[in-house]
Amino acid sequence: MTAEILKDVEHRMKRAVEVAQEDFQTLRTGRGNPALLDHIMVNYHGTPMPINQLGAISVPEPRQIVIAPWDKQTIAMIEKAIMASDLGITPTSDGNVVRLNIPYLTEERRREMIKQLHKKAEDHRVAIRNIRRDVNDKLKHQEKASEISEDDSRRTQDQVQKLTDKYIEEIDRLQKHKEAELLEV
């Protein structure tokens, strides 16, 4: 029974780290990254669709993203969606592709992005600690109901704490890596 609980905890915590990594990728650095466009939805004939389903996204240069739509009629829709997003980048189009030129980040903007990164990282650490709390509550409930022994409960709680520490360290590592990327000029 406790092996199943530990397996579930590890799966949930791994998923929380994956979500954190995806979330960190959406922070704009001074480089082009297709992940910047993941959260932008285009109103395609009344249906919201992600940009990556409307065309090929490439990064031909470090400070440029190119979107080559499969249907040329979607160019205006893609431009409109990018302008309405929180990216802060103005798209340009030549009739065949949409180009996004990534501006250099100012020192002030870098500091602002690092603050956002720290907040996101803390939110993800809290999510992992919430998983730990839920499992510990479940174990205590099972212990009171005499479904598991006190020793098994304590042992499992210790293992859950080790998993919590491991995955919080992983989030810290991802945060440090992203922070270094943001500070890179």
Backbone torsions as a table, in degrees:
resi	resn	phi	psi	omega
1	MET	NA	-45.5	-179.3
2	THR	-69.8	-28.5	177.4
3	ALA	-64.4	-39.2	177.6
4	GLU	-64.5	-41.8	179.5
5	ILE	-62.1	-45.6	-179.7
6	LEU	-64.1	-39.0	178.8
7	LYS	-63.5	-42.7	178.7
8	ASP	-64.9	-42.6	179.7
9	VAL	-61.5	-46.8	-178.7
10	GLU	-62.5	-41.0	178.5
11	HIS	-61.8	-46.1	-178.9
12	ARG	-64.8	-39.9	-179.4
13	MET	-70.5	-38.2	176.0
14	LYS	-60.6	-42.4	-179.9
15	ARG	-64.7	-37.8	177.9
16	ALA	-63.3	-38.0	177.8
17	VAL	-68.3	-40.1	177.8
18	GLU	-61.5	-42.5	178.5
19	VAL	-63.5	-40.0	178.0
20	ALA	-61.8	-44.1	179.8
21	GLN	-62.1	-43.4	178.0
22	GLU	-63.6	-40.2	-179.6
23	ASP	-65.0	-41.7	179.9
24	PHE	-65.6	-32.0	-179.6
25	GLN	-66.7	-23.4	-178.7
26	THR	-77.7	-11.5	176.3
27	LEU	-74.8	127.4	-176.0
28	ARG	-77.4	122.3	172.5
29	THR	-100.9	-169.4	179.2
30	GLY	-79.1	7.5	-177.1
31	ARG	-117.2	155.4	174.8
32	GLY	-77.0	136.3	179.2
33	ASN	-148.5	122.7	-179.5
34	PRO	-56.3	-24.6	-179.9
35	ALA	-64.5	-20.2	177.5
36	LEU	-60.0	-27.5	-175.1
37	LEU	-94.2	-3.5	-174.6
38	ASP	-58.3	-35.7	-175.7
39	HIS	-90.0	-1.8	-178.2
40	ILE	-88.5	125.6	-179.9
41	MET	-108.4	136.4	179.8
42	VAL	-103.6	133.5	177.1
43	ASN	-78.9	94.7	-176.7
44	TYR	-100.6	98.3	-179.3
45	HIS	54.2	44.7	176.3
46	GLY	86.9	-2.1	-179.7
47	THR	-116.9	123.9	177.2
48	PRO	-70.6	127.1	-179.9
49	MET	-133.5	144.8	175.5
50	PRO	-68.2	149.1	-178.3
51	ILE	-58.6	-37.9	-175.9
52	ASN	-67.2	-9.5	174.9
53	GLN	-94.4	-5.2	-179.4
54	LEU	-105.7	-9.2	-179.4
55	GLY	-177.4	175.1	178.6
56	ALA	-86.6	135.1	179.6
57	ILE	-111.4	129.2	178.8
58	SER	-137.2	164.2	178.4
59	VAL	-125.5	86.3	-177.2
60	PRO	-71.6	-27.0	179.0
61	GLU	-134.1	157.2	-178.1
62	PRO	-58.3	-28.9	-176.6
63	ARG	-111.1	28.1	-178.8
64	GLN	-146.0	139.4	173.6
65	ILE	-119.0	134.7	179.1
66	VAL	-119.2	130.0	177.1
67	ILE	-112.7	117.5	178.6
68	ALA	-106.7	94.9	-177.2
69	PRO	-68.0	147.2	178.2
70	TRP	-73.3	-31.1	177.4
71	ASP	-113.9	114.1	-175.6
72	LYS	-61.1	-20.6	-179.9
73	GLN	-72.1	-13.2	-179.3
74	THR	-86.3	-6.4	-177.1
75	ILE	-55.5	-47.7	-179.3
76	ALA	-63.3	-38.0	179.2
77	MET	-66.3	-40.4	179.4
78	ILE	-65.1	-45.3	178.5
79	GLU	-59.3	-43.8	-179.4
80	LYS	-61.8	-42.9	-179.8
81	ALA	-65.1	-39.3	179.5
82	ILE	-67.6	-40.9	179.1
83	MET	-64.1	-36.6	-178.0
84	ALA	-78.2	-14.0	-177.7
85	SER	-78.4	177.4	179.8
86	ASP	-93.3	15.0	-178.4
87	LEU	-66.3	-37.6	-178.0
88	GLY	77.1	26.6	179.9
89	ILE	-122.4	134.9	178.5
90	THR	-94.0	121.0	180.0
91	PRO	-77.5	151.2	173.0
92	THR	-124.4	150.6	-176.3
93	SER	-136.1	144.8	175.0
94	ASP	-113.6	14.4	-179.9
95	GLY	95.3	-19.0	179.5
96	ASN	-114.9	-38.0	-178.7
97	VAL	-136.2	161.0	174.9
98	VAL	-109.1	127.3	179.6
99	ARG	-109.9	138.5	174.5
100	LEU	-119.8	112.4	176.8
101	ASN	-91.8	118.0	-176.6
102	ILE	-81.1	117.8	179.6
103	PRO	-74.8	156.4	174.5
104	TYR	-65.3	145.4	178.4
105	LEU	-85.6	134.4	174.9
106	THR	-76.9	162.7	179.6
107	GLU	-58.8	-41.1	179.5
108	GLU	-63.1	-43.4	-179.6
109	ARG	-66.3	-37.6	177.5
110	ARG	-61.1	-45.4	179.7
111	ARG	-62.1	-39.8	178.2
112	GLU	-63.6	-42.7	179.6
113	MET	-65.7	-36.8	179.0
114	ILE	-66.9	-38.0	176.2
115	LYS	-61.7	-43.2	177.7
116	GLN	-61.8	-41.5	179.8
117	LEU	-60.9	-45.3	180.0
118	HIS	-62.5	-40.0	178.8
119	LYS	-65.1	-45.1	179.2
120	LYS	-62.6	-42.5	-179.4
121	ALA	-62.3	-43.1	179.7
122	GLU	-64.1	-39.6	177.6
123	ASP	-59.9	-39.9	-179.9
124	HIS	-73.2	-34.3	174.6
125	ARG	-64.5	-39.8	177.8
126	VAL	-62.9	-39.0	179.0
127	ALA	-61.2	-40.6	179.2
128	ILE	-67.8	-41.8	178.5
129	ARG	-65.4	-32.5	176.6
130	ASN	-65.7	-37.6	176.6
131	ILE	-61.9	-44.9	178.3
132	ARG	-58.6	-47.0	-178.7
133	ARG	-60.9	-44.6	-179.9
134	ASP	-59.1	-44.4	-178.1
135	VAL	-68.8	-41.7	178.5
136	ASN	-62.7	-39.8	176.2
137	ASP	-61.8	-42.3	179.6
138	LYS	-63.0	-43.0	179.2
139	LEU	-63.5	-42.4	179.4
140	LYS	-64.0	-38.3	177.7
141	HIS	-64.3	-43.3	179.3
142	GLN	-65.3	-35.9	178.6
143	GLU	-65.5	-43.4	178.6
144	LYS	-64.6	-34.6	-179.7
145	ALA	-83.2	5.0	179.7
146	SER	60.6	29.9	176.2
147	GLU	-83.1	-29.4	175.1
148	ILE	-135.7	158.3	-179.1
149	SER	-79.0	164.3	179.0
150	GLU	-63.5	-38.7	179.1
151	ASP	-63.1	-44.8	178.3
152	ASP	-62.0	-41.2	179.4
153	SER	-61.2	-47.8	-179.7
154	ARG	-63.8	-44.2	179.4
155	ARG	-60.3	-45.3	-179.3
156	THR	-66.8	-39.4	177.7
157	GLN	-63.0	-38.2	177.2
158	ASP	-64.4	-41.0	178.7
159	GLN	-66.8	-37.9	177.4
160	VAL	-64.0	-39.0	178.3
161	GLN	-64.5	-39.6	177.9
162	LYS	-63.4	-41.8	177.2
163	LEU	-63.9	-40.9	178.9
164	THR	-60.0	-47.1	179.5
165	ASP	-61.3	-41.7	-178.8
166	LYS	-61.6	-46.5	-175.5
167	TYR	-78.1	-27.6	173.7
168	ILE	-68.6	-38.6	175.4
169	GLU	-61.5	-37.5	178.7
170	GLU	-64.3	-42.1	177.3
171	ILE	-64.9	-40.4	177.4
172	ASP	-61.1	-40.1	179.1
173	ARG	-64.6	-44.9	177.8
174	LEU	-61.9	-39.3	179.8
175	GLN	-64.4	-45.4	179.9
176	LYS	-61.8	-41.1	179.4
177	HIS	-63.0	-45.4	-179.7
178	LYS	-67.5	-37.5	178.7
179	GLU	-63.1	-41.8	177.2
180	ALA	-62.4	-39.2	177.8
181	GLU	-64.0	-40.2	179.6
182	LEU	-68.5	-34.9	-177.9
183	LEU	-81.5	-13.4	179.4
184	GLU	-65.9	129.8	-178.1
185	VAL	-93.1	NA	NA
